[in-house]
Amino acid sequence: MSKTRRWVILLLVLAVLVLIGINLADNDTTDQVTSNSNEPTYQSEQSSTVVYSPEGALTYRLVAQHVEYFSDDAVSYFTQPVVTSFDKAKVPTWAIRADKAKLTNDQMLYLEGHVEVNALTPDSQLRKITTDKAQVNLVTQDVSSDSLVTLYGTSFNSSGLKMRGNLRSKNAELIEKVRTSYEIQNKQTQP
């Protein structure tokens, strides 16, 4: 290789390095687009989300009139959400609805306003749960509330100030100031 050719290559490499440096310096001084943590990353109207387990089984479906997702906190906010949970046989077991909900990254659903949990299977003794605020773990299906809760069963109504339960096992326990009324059904026997 001739000396002239080496000098030309060296000058070209030096020119490329200078241009790269200038380009990087210009990027630092230009206005960067900043994300406002008060603004949602995305929003949607009439949203429907279907979630599957790692094994591919349908776990739950979440339908909402309006959704806002904030990527900084990994939190979604829903308006008029309806969550339908499914058992391992893909049979819908519970319908959960509220005025508003917040879904966190750890699959905790925080419900507010006219919260209603309705059984969708005929064999459940616990038919309906109503309250103003509730929390549901969408993985374990644990449900809890620290406000006034009313449980409706096949032959009872019960209310209390706190509740803990599990939708998968179809049970709920009222903890404070519990009041229950039972309906006794008379079976008529024919002679």
Secondary structure, DSSP 8 states (H G I E B T S, - for coil): --HHHHHHHHHHHHHHHHHHHHHHHHHHHS------TTS-SEEEEEEEEEEE-TTS-EEEEEEEEEEEEETTTTEEEEES-EEEEE-TTS-EEEEEE-SEEEE-TTSEEEEEEEEEEEE-STT-SEEEEEEEEEEEETTT-EEEESS-EEEEESSEEEEES-EEEETTTTEEEE-SS-EEEE---------
